[in-house]
Amino acid sequence: MTAASTAAAAGTRAGRPGAGAGPLDALFRPASIAVVGASARAGKAGHAMVQALRHYPGTLHLVNPRGGEVLGRPAITTLRDASDVDLAVLVVPPDAVPGALEDARDAGVRAAVVCAGGFAESGPAGAALQDRVVRVAQEAGIRLLGPNTSGFMNPVDRTTANFMPAVADLAPGSVGVVAQSGGVNLAVAFLLARAGVGLRLGVGLGNAVDVDFPEVLDHLAQDDATTAVGLHVEGVADGPALVAALRRTTARKPVVAFKVGRSDVSAFAQSHTGALTGSYAVTRAALQQAGAVVVDSLEEMVAALVALRAVRLPAAGDVGVGLLTGQAGPGLVVTDALGARGVALPTLTAATQERIAELLPPLTFQRNPVDTGRPSPTFGDVLRAVADDPAVDLVGVYALDEPGALDPVAALAPVAGRVLFASGGPADALAARRAALDAVGVPVLASPGDLATALAAVVSDARVRAVADAPPVPATRTVGRTLDEYEAKTLLEHYGVRTPARRVATDRAQARAALADLVRDGGRTVVKVLDTAVVHKSDVGGVHVGVHDAAGLERALDAIDAIPPAHAPAPAARRYLLEELAEPGAELIVGAVRDRVFGPVVLLGLGGVAAELGGEPVLRLAPLSVARSEEMVRALPATVLDGFRGAPPVDVAALAAVLRAVGQVVCDHADVTELDLNPVRMTADGPVVLDAVVVAPPKGDTCPA
């Protein structure tokens, strides 16, 4: 148990503030509990709940309409007979929940857990019942967890209101868990226990009709005994509220988040929690932008929490990792896994390498990672040399547990707070090592893979806090309808975005005059069909590049007029857009959407021939600060930033300005649902927008929130 865990465990009920000291203390730290639906019959949820509360030191009322005894305790027939109840745990069928809440109201209960399912997740009838439950709770001023939840676990205060009795024996600790699923809440708690980590508070939100992510995150942020938080997300109802709460929390302690939904599980998630999963990519981007370390599995979450509960670096965009291993093979595994996560190992300075050369045999690798061959008496000195290198902020150590070869506590304790340790060996020996190292603040991981995950998490936590975001701004304008390319580019120009010189023609005579104007200095033009109904112009023969004379113009106009009416307006109504041909360069895609959960989101992706490099687009919530927009650009592949296939290098500041402008357009205009700049060409003179679409519903139509 860590020092933080010991302190948390010491903060038992006798030493804590009275219930109600915090907004959710009546729920998570109650001085008295009533179990409504307590049952003497084994196998019943009401029986399991009473078993789970067997170590609860406060006043426990058991409520059963038949009275009698439950596990040796007398039961009262109605909650109205109880007094001074902070928390009512309702283990009753869904139809009985409203009446039970009314009894709780009359008894002065301040919080309730509703375990039953059969509410909004089950269909319209369940949704109507859920609305009734919410109404009763709100009128009574009762804070409500659930429905459709397994409950929560607070081992520190021995308050485990959960229908899995085994949670009563979970070790107290300093890690908080907020899970949308009660089952995931339990799964993470037991994974943490297997990793030797105790739990401060584990909460399954269920349908979250009242207490949701923001409330629990704020509760844990203000709890000094909580050192790190795990967050499991299926769907999000209020994106801005979650982002704001995450920012408040991550300013004080690390949060590790896992978003479900990489594959299509939306139908199952809706049946499970009554929430749609929403956009997987947008949600992950929002969580990370708000300061969370985003992982790909529950196992990765646990490895990250093992590390971050004890090791948190100052915010920094560049974090140097040193790696020391007693065996070369595992060191290579860690190095490879870190590289795949975008974490490079800086080369140690010449002075550091000289010091290491004095301590190790000559055939060992000494630049970073450092391989000692096997642990030796100089292992601790080598570790301190690596940790003292000016390029190293964090050190990972892997060494098998060889009896007599290494005293991990003596070697690692001097650099506690900056070092993570992983080992392999007999389970009993490793448990003893973990306890001893935990006591001095050194996290212990179970494998090379877990060590890489943990190191990457500590680096990510420092990086995500290093970039400040722009404050949200209210939308004050509308565009009224979807804009054609000419109008969209004109709007973008007002925001400082560079576009080619262009002219609109409604007939051939105007097109000839426009061509003469644009090619006056011997240039070339692009001739396009101009209409909001034609989104993919090149697919229907609506784009003609390199036109510079009358004959070429006539061929282009003939082709545009030949577009079938099914793809474009009738020929008599067609308009043409002529614009200067841009200089060559790599092509990117810039866009923005108004996400229904998180609001304006800006996208940056690869276009043209660079698209063959693959990779996911970069997504960030708008508005964008200068630092955030430049961070987006630097997330592009280095081959693109440096100039792909002979193209000019990307002007980071100029492209970042385009990203900020696009985000600002969507933030300023309440009805813009999508803005697409495809492509944006990176010329020697900076980015220029070659095509643009601004989408908004006609006036009178509803714009999605």
C-alpha positions in Angstrom: 0.0 0.0 0.0 1.4 3.4 -0.9 1.7 6.3 1.5 -1.3 7.8 -0.2 -3.2 4.6 0.2 -2.3 4.4 3.8 -3.5 7.9 4.4 -6.7 7.2 2.6 -7.3 4.1 4.6 -6.7 6.0 7.8 -9.4 8.5 6.8 -12.2 6.2 8.0 -15.5 7.3 9.2 -14.3 8.3 12.6 -11.9 10.8 11.1 -13.9 12.2 8.2 -16.2 15.2 8.0 -19.8 14.6 8.6 -21.9 13.4 5.7 -22.9 16.3 3.6 -19.5 18.1 3.8 -19.4 17.7 0.0 -22.3 17.8 -2.5 -22.1 14.0 -2.9 -21.0 12.9 0.5 -24.5 11.8 1.5 -24.3 9.4 -1.5 -20.7 8.2 -1.3 -19.8 8.7 2.4 -23.1 8.3 4.2 -23.3 8.1 8.0 -26.4 5.9 7.7 -27.9 3.7 5.0 -31.2 2.0 4.4 -31.4 -1.0 2.1 -34.9 -1.1 0.7 -35.7 -4.5 -0.6 -33.3 -6.3 1.8 -34.0 -10.0 1.6 -33.2 -13.1 3.8 -33.3 -15.3 0.7 -29.9 -16.2 -0.7 -29.7 -15.4 -4.4 -31.8 -12.3 -4.2 -30.2 -9.0 -5.0 -31.5 -7.6 -1.7 -29.6 -10.4 0.1 -26.4 -9.7 -1.8 -26.6 -6.0 -1.1 -26.8 -6.6 2.6 -23.8 -9.0 2.4 -21.8 -6.3 0.5 -22.4 -3.9 3.4 -21.3 -6.3 6.0 -18.3 -4.2 7.0 -20.2 -0.9 7.0 -19.6 0.8 10.3 -22.5 3.3 10.3 -26.2 2.9 11.0 -27.7 0.3 8.7 -31.5 0.0 8.3 -32.9 -3.1 6.5 -36.3 -2.6 4.9 -38.6 -5.5 4.0 -42.4 -5.2 4.0 -42.6 -8.6 5.8 -40.2 -7.5 8.6 -38.3 -10.4 10.2 -34.5 -10.7 10.1 -31.9 -10.5 7.3 -28.5 -12.0 8.0 -29.1 -11.7 11.8 -30.3 -8.0 11.6 -33.9 -7.0 12.3 -35.8 -5.5 9.4 -38.3 -2.7 9.5 -41.4 -2.9 7.3 -41.2 0.6 5.8 -38.5 3.2 5.2 -40.8 5.8 6.8 -40.0 4.2 10.2 -36.3 5.1 9.8 -34.8 8.4 10.8 -31.6 10.2 9.9 -31.0 8.2 6.8 -28.4 9.7 4.4 -28.6 7.0 1.7 -31.3 4.7 0.5 -30.2 1.8 -1.6 -33.2 0.6 -3.6 -33.1 -3.0 -4.5 -36.7 -3.3 -5.7 -38.4 -4.0 -9.0 -38.5 -1.0 -11.4 -42.2 -0.4 -10.9 -41.7 -0.1 -7.1 -38.9 2.6 -7.4 -41.2 5.7 -7.6 -43.1 4.6 -4.4 -39.8 3.8 -2.6 -38.5 7.2 -3.5 -41.6 8.8 -2.1 -41.0 6.9 1.1 -37.4 8.1 1.1 -38.6 11.7 0.6 -40.9 11.4 3.6 -38.0 9.9 5.7 -35.7 12.8 4.9 -33.3 10.7 2.8 -30.7 12.8 0.9 -29.4 10.4 -1.7 -30.4 7.1 -3.4 -29.0 4.3 -5.4 -31.4 2.7 -7.9 -30.1 -0.7 -8.9 -33.0 -2.0 -11.0 -32.9 -2.1 -14.7 -36.0 -1.8 -17.0 -36.0 2.0 -17.5 -35.0 4.0 -20.6 -32.7 1.3 -21.8 -35.7 -1.0 -22.2 -38.0 1.1 -24.4 -40.7 3.8 -24.3 -42.5 2.3 -21.3 -39.3 2.2 -19.3 -38.4 5.7 -20.4 -41.7 7.0 -19.1 -41.1 5.2 -15.8 -37.6 6.7 -15.6 -39.1 10.2 -16.2 -41.4 9.6 -13.2 -38.4 8.5 -11.0 -36.5 11.6 -12.0 -39.4 13.9 -11.2 -39.9 12.4 -7.7 -36.2 12.6 -6.9 -36.0 16.2 -8.1 -39.0 17.3 -6.1 -37.6 15.6 -3.0 -34.1 17.0 -3.4 -32.7 13.5 -3.5 -29.4 12.9 -5.4 -29.8 9.8 -7.5 -27.2 7.3 -8.8 -28.6 5.1 -11.5 -31.0 3.5 -12.3 -29.6 0.3 -13.9 -26.4 0.3 -11.9 -24.6 -2.2 -9.7 -23.9 0.6 -7.3 -20.6 1.9 -5.9 -17.6 0.9 -3.7 -15.9 3.1 -1.2 -13.5 0.7 0.6 -11.7 3.5 2.4 -14.9 4.2 4.4 -16.0 0.5 4.2 -19.1 1.6 2.3 -19.7 -0.9 -0.5 -23.2 -0.4 -1.8 -23.0 -2.9 -4.6 -24.8 -6.1 -5.2 -21.6 -8.1 -5.6 -20.7 -9.1 -2.0 -17.0 -9.7 -2.8 -16.4 -5.9 -3.1 -16.7 -5.6 0.7 -13.1 -7.1 0.9 -11.5 -4.8 -1.7 -8.5 -3.1 -0.3 -8.7 0.7 0.3 -6.5 2.9 -1.8 -6.2 6.1 -3.7 -7.6 5.4 -7.2 -11.1 6.5 -8.2 -13.1 4.9 -11.0 -16.0 6.4 -12.8 -17.6 3.9 -15.2 -20.7 4.2 -17.3 -21.2 0.5 -16.8 -21.6 -1.0 -13.3 -20.0 -4.2 -14.7 -17.0 -2.3 -15.9 -16.7 -0.5 -12.6 -16.4 -3.9 -11.0 -14.0 -5.3 -13.6 -11.6 -2.4 -13.2 -11.8 -2.6 -9.4 -10.7 -6.2 -9.5 -8.1 -5.6 -12.1 -6.6 -2.9 -9.9 -6.7 -5.3 -6.9 -4.8 -7.9 -9.0 -2.2 -5.2 -9.7 -1.9 -4.6 -6.0 -3.7 -1.2 -6.1 -6.4 -0.2 -3.7 -9.6 1.7 -4.5 -10.7 5.0 -3.2 -14.1 5.1 -4.9 -15.6 3.1 -7.8 -18.9 4.3 -9.3 -21.1 2.7 -11.9 -23.3 5.4 -13.4 -25.8 3.3 -15.2 -28.4 5.5 -16.9 -27.1 8.5 -15.0 -30.4 10.4 -14.8 -28.9 12.7 -12.1 -25.4 11.9 -10.9 -23.3 11.7 -14.1 -19.6 12.1 -15.1 -19.2 15.8 -14.2 -20.6 15.4 -10.7 -18.4 12.4 -9.8 -15.3 13.9 -11.4 -15.8 17.0 -9.4 -16.2 15.0 -6.3 -13.0 13.1 -6.9 -11.1 16.2 -7.9 -11.9 17.8 -4.5 -11.1 14.6 -2.6 -7.5 14.9 -1.4 -7.3 11.1 -0.8 -7.8 10.5 -4.6 -4.5 10.5 -6.5 -5.7 9.3 -10.0 -9.0 8.6 -11.7 -10.0 6.0 -14.3 -12.9 6.9 -16.6 -14.9 4.5 -18.7 -17.2 6.1 -21.4 -19.8 4.5 -23.6 -21.9 7.5 -24.6 -21.9 11.2 -23.6 -25.1 13.2 -23.1 -23.5 16.6 -22.4 -20.1 17.0 -24.1 -19.2 20.5 -22.9 -20.1 19.6 -19.3 -17.9 16.5 -19.4 -15.0 18.5 -21.0 -15.3 21.2 -18.4 -15.3 18.7 -15.5 -12.3 16.9 -16.9 -10.4 20.1 -17.2 -11.1 20.9 -13.6 -10.1 17.4 -12.5 -6.9 17.0 -14.6 -5.7 20.4 -13.3 -5.4 18.6 -10.0 -4.8 14.9 -10.7 -4.4 12.6 -13.7 -7.4 11.0 -15.4 -7.1 7.9 -17.6 -10.0 7.4 -20.0 -11.2 4.5 -22.1 -13.9 5.1 -24.8 -15.9 2.1 -26.0 -17.0 2.1 -29.6 -14.2 1.5 -32.0 -16.5 -0.9 -33.8 -20.2 -0.5 -34.3 -21.6 -1.2 -30.9 -24.1 1.7 -30.8 -27.3 -0.6 -30.7 -25.9 -2.7 -27.8 -24.8 0.4 -25.9 -28.2 1.9 -26.2 -29.8 -1.2 -24.9 -27.2 -1.3 -22.1 -27.2 2.2 -20.8 -29.9 4.2 -22.7 -27.1 6.3 -24.4 -25.8 6.3 -27.9 -22.1 6.0 -28.3 -21.7 8.9 -30.6 -18.6 9.5 -32.6 -15.7 7.4 -31.3 -13.0 9.5 -32.8 -14.5 12.8 -31.7 -15.1 11.6 -28.1 -11.5 10.3 -27.8 -10.2 13.6 -29.1 -12.3 15.6 -26.7 -11.2 13.5 -23.7 -7.6 14.0 -24.6 -8.0 17.7 -25.3 -9.6 18.1 -21.8 -6.4 16.6 -20.3 -7.2 12.9 -20.0 -4.8 10.1 -21.0 -6.7 8.1 -23.5 -6.1 4.3 -23.7 -7.3 1.4 -25.8 -8.3 -1.1 -23.2 -9.2 -1.6 -19.5 -5.9 -3.4 -19.1 -4.0 -0.3 -20.4 -6.1 1.8 -18.1 -5.0 -0.2 -15.1 -1.3 0.0 -16.1 -1.6 3.7 -16.6 -3.3 4.2 -13.2 -0.7 2.1 -11.4 1.9 4.6 -12.6 0.1 7.9 -12.5 -1.3 7.5 -9.0 2.4 7.9 -7.8 4.3 9.6 -10.7 3.1 12.8 -12.4 5.4 15.1 -14.2 5.0 18.8 -14.7 3.2 19.8 -17.9 5.6 19.7 -20.8 5.4 19.3 -24.6 8.7 17.4 -24.8 9.3 14.7 -22.2 12.5 12.6 -22.3 12.3 9.0 -21.3 15.3 7.0 -20.2 15.2 3.2 -20.2 17.4 0.9 -18.1 17.1 -2.9 -18.3 18.8 -5.8 -16.7 18.0 -8.0 -19.7 18.3 -6.9 -23.3 15.3 -8.7 -24.8 12.6 -7.1 -22.5 14.3 -3.7 -23.1 13.9 -4.1 -26.8 10.2 -4.9 -26.3 9.7 -1.8 -24.2 11.6 0.4 -26.7 9.6 -0.9 -29.6 6.3 -0.4 -27.8 7.2 3.1 -26.9 8.1 4.0 -30.4 4.8 2.7 -31.6 3.2 5.2 -29.2 5.2 8.1 -30.4 7.6 8.1 -27.4 11.3 8.3 -28.5 14.2 7.7 -26.2 16.7 10.6 -26.4 20.4 9.8 -26.8 22.2 10.3 -23.5 24.9 13.0 -23.3 28.5 12.2 -23.8 29.1 12.9 -20.1 26.4 10.5 -19.1 27.7 7.8 -21.4 31.2 8.3 -20.0 29.9 7.8 -16.5 28.0 4.7 -17.5 31.0 3.3 -19.2 32.8 3.5 -15.9 30.1 1.3 -14.3 29.3 -1.3 -17.0 31.3 -3.8 -19.1 32.3 -2.5 -22.5 30.0 -4.7 -24.6 26.7 -3.4 -23.0 24.5 -0.9 -24.8 24.9 2.5 -23.1 23.2 5.2 -25.2 19.5 4.8 -24.3 18.2 2.3 -23.7 20.9 1.2 -21.3 21.4 -2.5 -21.0 23.4 -3.7 -18.0 23.7 -7.3 -19.2 22.1 -8.4 -15.9 21.6 -6.6 -12.6 24.9 -6.0 -10.8 26.1 -4.0 -7.7 26.4 -0.9 -9.9 22.8 -1.0 -11.1 21.7 1.8 -8.7 24.6 4.0 -9.8 23.7 3.5 -13.5 20.1 4.3 -12.8 21.1 7.6 -11.1 23.3 8.5 -14.0 20.5 7.9 -16.5 18.0 9.9 -14.3 20.5 12.8 -14.0 21.0 13.2 -17.7 19.6 16.6 -18.8 17.5 15.0 -21.6 15.7 12.5 -19.2 12.6 13.4 -17.3 11.3 9.9 -16.6 13.0 6.6 -16.2 11.6 3.1 -16.9 13.4 0.1 -15.4 13.0 -3.6 -16.2 14.8 -6.3 -14.3 13.9 -9.9 -13.6 13.7 -10.8 -9.9 17.0 -12.7 -9.5 17.7 -13.5 -5.9 20.7 -11.6 -4.6 21.2 -9.8 -7.9 19.4 -6.5 -7.1 17.8 -4.7 -4.2 15.1 -2.7 -6.1 14.3 -0.5 -3.1 17.9 0.6 -2.6 18.4 1.1 -6.3 15.1 2.9 -7.1 14.1 4.8 -4.0 16.6 7.7 -4.6 14.8 8.6 -7.9 11.2 7.9 -6.7 8.7 10.2 -8.3 10.5 9.9 -11.7 10.8 6.1 -12.1 8.6 3.2 -13.0 9.7 -0.4 -12.4 8.6 -3.7 -14.0 9.8 -7.2 -13.2 9.1 -10.9 -13.6 9.5 -13.8 -11.2 7.6 -15.9 -8.6 4.3 -14.3 -7.6 5.1 -14.3 -3.9 8.5 -12.6 -4.5 6.9 -10.0 -6.8 4.2 -9.2 -4.3 6.8 -8.5 -1.6 8.7 -6.3 -4.1 5.6 -4.4 -5.0 4.7 -3.7 -1.4 8.2 -2.5 -0.5 8.5 -0.3 -3.6 5.0 1.0 -3.3 5.8 2.2 0.2 8.6 4.4 -1.2 6.5 5.7 -4.1 7.8 3.5 -6.9 5.1 1.9 -9.1 5.6 -1.7 -10.1 4.3 -3.1 -13.4 3.9 -6.7 -14.3 5.4 -6.9 -17.7 7.5 -5.1 -20.4 4.3 -4.3 -22.2 2.7 -2.8 -19.1 5.8 -0.8 -18.5 5.7 0.7 -22.0 2.0 1.5 -21.5 2.7 3.2 -18.1 5.6 5.2 -19.4 3.6 6.4 -22.4 0.7 7.3 -20.0 3.0 9.5 -17.8 4.4 11.2 -21.0 0.9 11.7 -22.4 -0.4 13.2 -19.1 2.4 15.8 -19.2 1.9 16.6 -22.9 -1.9 17.0 -22.9 -1.6 19.5 -20.0 1.0 21.6 -21.9 -1.3 23.1 -24.5 -3.8 25.8 -23.4 -7.1 26.0 -25.1 -9.1 29.1 -26.2 -12.2 29.8 -24.1 -15.6 29.0 -25.7 -17.4 31.8 -27.5 -21.1 32.2 -28.1 -22.4 32.1 -31.7 -23.7 35.5 -32.8 -24.4 35.1 -36.5 -25.9 32.8 -39.1 -25.3 32.2 -42.8 -28.9 31.3 -43.5 -28.3 28.5 -46.1 -25.6 26.3 -47.6 -23.1 28.5 -49.5 -21.7 27.8 -52.9 -18.0 27.6 -53.5 -17.6 31.3 -54.4 -19.6 32.4 -51.3 -17.8 30.0 -49.0 -14.4 31.2 -50.1 -15.5 34.8 -49.7 -16.6 34.1 -46.1 -13.3 32.4 -45.4 -11.4 35.4 -46.8 -13.1 37.6 -44.2 -11.3 35.3 -41.6 -7.9 35.8 -43.3 -7.8 32.5 -45.3 -6.1 32.7 -48.7 -8.0 31.7 -51.7 -7.3 32.0 -55.5 -8.5 35.0 -57.4 -11.8 34.0 -59.0 -14.8 35.2 -61.1 -18.4 34.0 -61.4 -20.0 33.7 -64.8 -23.6 33.1 -65.6 -23.1 32.7 -69.3 -20.4 32.1 -71.8 -19.8 35.8 -72.5 -19.1 36.4 -68.9 -16.9 33.3 -68.8 -14.8 34.7 -71.7 -14.4 38.0 -70.0 -13.4 36.3 -66.7 -10.8 34.2 -68.5 -9.3 37.3 -70.2 -9.0 39.0 -66.8 -7.5 36.0 -65.0 -4.9 35.0 -67.6 -3.8 38.6 -68.3 -0.3 37.8 -67.2 0.0 34.5 -68.9 -1.5 32.4 -66.1 -3.8 29.4 -66.3 -7.2 28.9 -64.7 -9.5 26.2 -63.3 -13.0 26.2 -64.7 -15.7 24.6 -62.5 -19.5 24.2 -62.3 -20.8 26.4 -59.5 -23.8 25.1 -57.6 -24.4 23.9 -54.0 -26.1 20.8 -55.3 -22.8 19.6 -56.9 -20.6 18.7 -54.0 -18.1 16.3 -55.8 -17.6 18.4 -59.0 -14.8 16.3 -60.5 -16.9 13.1 -60.3 -19.4 14.5 -62.8 -16.9 16.3 -65.1 -17.4 19.7 -63.4 -13.7 20.6 -62.9 -11.2 21.5 -65.7 -7.7 22.4 -64.9 -5.1 24.4 -66.9 -7.5 26.4 -69.1 -5.7 29.4 -70.7 -7.3 30.2 -74.0 -10.6 30.5 -75.7 -10.6 27.0 -77.2 -9.8 25.4 -73.9 -12.5 27.4 -72.3 -15.2 26.3 -74.8 -14.2 22.7 -74.3 -14.6 23.1 -70.5 -17.9 24.9 -70.8 -19.2 22.3 -73.2 -18.3 19.5 -70.7 -19.9 21.3 -67.8 -23.1 21.9 -69.9 -23.2 18.2 -70.7 -23.4 17.2 -67.1 -26.7 15.2 -66.8 -29.5 17.2 -65.0 -29.6 14.4 -62.4 -26.2 15.7 -61.1 -26.5 19.5 -61.7 -29.0 22.2 -62.5 -30.5 22.4 -65.9 -28.0 23.8 -68.5 -29.9 27.0 -68.8 -29.4 27.7 -65.0 -25.8 26.6 -64.8 -23.1 29.0 -63.5 -19.4 28.8 -63.9 -16.5 29.6 -61.5 -13.2 30.5 -63.0 -10.2 31.0 -60.7 -6.4 31.2 -60.9 -4.5 27.9 -61.0 -2.6 27.6 -57.7 1.1 26.7 -57.4 2.0 23.1 -56.8 2.3 21.6 -53.3 1.1 18.9 -50.9 -2.7 18.8 -50.4 -4.4 18.5 -47.1 -8.0 18.3 -46.0 -9.3 20.9 -43.5 -12.9 20.8 -42.2 -15.2 21.4 -39.3 -18.5 19.9 -38.1 -20.9 20.7 -35.4 -20.9 17.5 -33.4 -24.3 16.9 -31.7 -22.6 16.1 -28.4 -19.4 18.2 -28.2 -20.2 21.1 -30.6 -17.7 22.6 -33.1 -14.9 20.2 -34.1 -12.0 21.0 -36.5 -10.4 18.3 -38.7 -7.0 18.1 -40.3 -6.2 15.2 -42.6 -4.1 14.1 -45.6 -5.3 14.7 -49.1 -4.1 14.1 -52.6 -1.2 11.7 -53.0 -0.3 12.2 -49.3 -3.4 10.3 -48.4 -1.5 7.1 -49.3 0.5 7.6 -46.0 -2.7 6.6 -44.2 -3.3 7.6 -40.6 -6.4 9.0 -38.8 -7.3 12.7 -39.2 -6.5 15.0 -36.4 -9.6 16.2 -34.5 -9.8 19.0 -31.9 -12.7 20.9 -30.3 -13.1 24.6 -31.4 -12.3 27.4 -30.9 -8.6 26.7 -31.2 -5.9 28.6 -29.5 -2.7 29.4 -31.3 -0.9 26.6 -29.4 -3.7 24.1 -30.0 -3.8 24.8 -33.7 0.0 24.5 -34.1 -0.2 21.2 -32.1 -2.7 19.9 -34.6 -0.4 20.7 -37.5 2.6 19.1 -35.8 0.6 15.9 -35.4 0.9 15.4 -39.2 3.5 12.9 -40.4 7.0 14.3 -40.5 7.3 13.3 -44.2 4.4 15.8 -44.9 5.7 18.5 -42.7 9.1 18.4 -44.3 7.8 18.5 -47.8 6.2 15.3 -49.3 7.7 14.2 -52.7 9.4 17.4 -53.4 6.6 19.7 -52.2 7.4 22.8 -50.2 7.6 22.2 -46.4 4.4 23.0 -44.5 4.3 26.5 -43.0 3.1 25.5 -39.5 2.0 28.9 -38.4 0.1 29.6 -41.6 -1.7 26.3 -41.7 -2.5 26.7 -38.0 -4.1 30.1 -38.8 -6.3 28.3 -41.4 -7.4 25.8 -38.7 -8.3 28.6 -36.3 -10.3 30.4 -38.9 -12.3 27.3 -39.8 -13.0 26.7 -36.2 -14.0 30.3 -35.7 -16.4 30.2 -38.6 -18.4 27.3 -37.1 -18.2 28.9 -33.6 -19.4 32.3 -34.8 -22.3 31.0 -37.0 -24.9 29.0 -35.1 -26.4 27.4 -38.1 -23.2 26.1 -39.8 -23.2 22.3 -39.5 -20.2 21.5 -41.7 -17.3 23.3 -43.4 -15.2 21.4 -45.9 -11.9 22.7 -47.4 -10.8 20.0 -49.8 -8.1 20.4 -50.8 -5.9 23.0 -49.1 -2.7 23.2 -51.0 0.5 23.9 -49.2 2.4 26.1 -51.7 5.7 27.9 -51.3 3.7 31.0 -50.4 1.7 29.2 -47.8 -1.7 27.4 -47.7 -4.3 28.2 -50.3 -7.9 26.8 -50.3 -8.8 25.2 -53.7 -12.4 24.2 -52.9 -14.7 25.0 -50.0 -18.3 24.2 -48.9 -20.2 25.7 -46.0 -23.3 23.7 -45.1 -26.2 25.2 -43.2 -29.9 24.4 -43.2 -32.3 26.9 -44.9 -33.8 29.5 -42.6 -36.7 27.9 -40.6 -35.1 24.5 -40.5 -33.6 23.2 -37.3 -29.8 23.1 -36.9 -28.6 20.1 -34.9 -27.2 21.1 -31.6 
